[in-house]
Amino acid sequence: MRIRLESVGNAIDMAENAALNMLGRGVEYRPRPWFWSDQFDTKLQIAGLNAGWDAVHVRPGTGPEQQSHWYYRGDKLIAVDAMNDSRAYMIGKRLIEAGKSPDPARASDPTTELKALLA
Ligand SMILES: Cc1cc2nc3c(=O)[nH]c(=O)nc-3n(C[C@H](O)[C@H](O)[C@H](O)COP(=O)(O)OP(=O)(O)OC[C@H]3O[C@@H](n4cnc5c(N)ncnc54)[C@H](O)[C@@H]3O)c2cc1C
């Protein structure tokens, strides 16, 4: 898939990759998409790319303005959008980068400890 990743995170990743290759390391560029944006009072943090999802599971946060959306393609977790929920973002990012896909019912259940999803 060819896609333009217009984000600070990607600019940093690509710069680091280019610098390593200038030093002769021959490192292949492997994108690890993540994004953030502040929209009024909402801190939006996104891990992964949600293109091609076929199910979205919503996990309520502990506060009224807090929730996260977990995108799956089949059984595979492909992206997490977190609104005012940095922990959901961090755990989602770690899961996606490790290629792990927790059961969607557990991921969206607010009584499931986020950290337990990494096990
Ligand atoms: C309105 C807006 C909102 C955005 N919001 C977000 C966001 O919330 N989160 C996010 O992750 N990303 C966001 N982005 C995208 C992000 O800003 C860019 O993807 C990122 O800054 C790209 O970094 P860069 O270093 O490649 O380029 P730039 O940050 O554009 O840096 C290029 C630099 O090169 C300089 N330059 C250009 N030509 C020359 C020249 N000939 N000689 C010397 N210097 C030159 C420019 O002045 C500039 O300082 C936003 C972009 C815009 C426009």
The ligand as a Gaussian input file, in Angstrom:
#p B3LYP/6-31G(d) Opt

LIG

0 1
 C       -1.792000      22.954000       9.897000
 C       -1.029000      21.658000      10.128000
 C       -1.332000      20.909000      11.246000
 C       -0.630000      19.729000      11.491000
 N       -0.928000      19.009000      12.616000
 C       -0.234000      17.905000      12.888000
 C       -0.490000      17.172000      14.085000
 O       -1.369000      17.530000      14.896000
 N        0.244000      16.053000      14.337000
 C        1.215000      15.619000      13.467000
 O        1.863000      14.604000      13.758000
 N        1.482000      16.287000      12.327000
 C        0.788000      17.425000      12.007000
 N        1.060000      18.124000      10.847000
 C        2.040000      17.570000       9.906000
 C        3.483000      17.862000      10.360000
 O        3.587000      19.237000      10.723000
 C        4.428000      17.552000       9.192000
 O        4.187000      16.240000       8.697000
 C        5.872000      17.645000       9.674000
 O        6.119000      18.911000      10.220000
 C        6.828000      17.363000       8.520000
 O        8.147000      17.567000       9.021000
 P        9.355000      17.862000       8.031000
 O       10.561000      18.017000       8.878000
 O        9.358000      16.823000       6.930000
 O        8.959000      19.218000       7.304000
 P        8.717000      20.661000       7.931000
 O        8.287000      20.610000       9.355000
 O        7.825000      21.357000       6.935000
 O       10.173000      21.314000       7.936000
 C       10.794000      21.732000       6.726000
 C       11.661000      22.927000       7.080000
 O       12.492000      23.219000       5.971000
 C       12.485000      24.614000       5.783000
 N       12.823000      24.844000       4.378000
 C       12.047000      24.647000       3.283000
 N       12.735000      24.967000       2.161000
 C       13.944000      25.364000       2.569000
 C       15.096000      25.813000       1.874000
 N       15.132000      25.885000       0.528000
 N       16.174000      26.121000       2.586000
 C       16.177000      26.025000       3.949000
 N       15.119000      25.606000       4.660000
 C       14.017000      25.285000       3.962000
 C       11.106000      25.065000       6.171000
 O       11.105000      26.431000       6.509000
 C       10.834000      24.180000       7.385000
 O       11.299000      24.746000       8.592000
 C        0.384000      19.290000      10.594000
 C        0.656000      20.061000       9.462000
 C       -0.026000      21.235000       9.239000
 C        0.325000      22.067000       8.017000

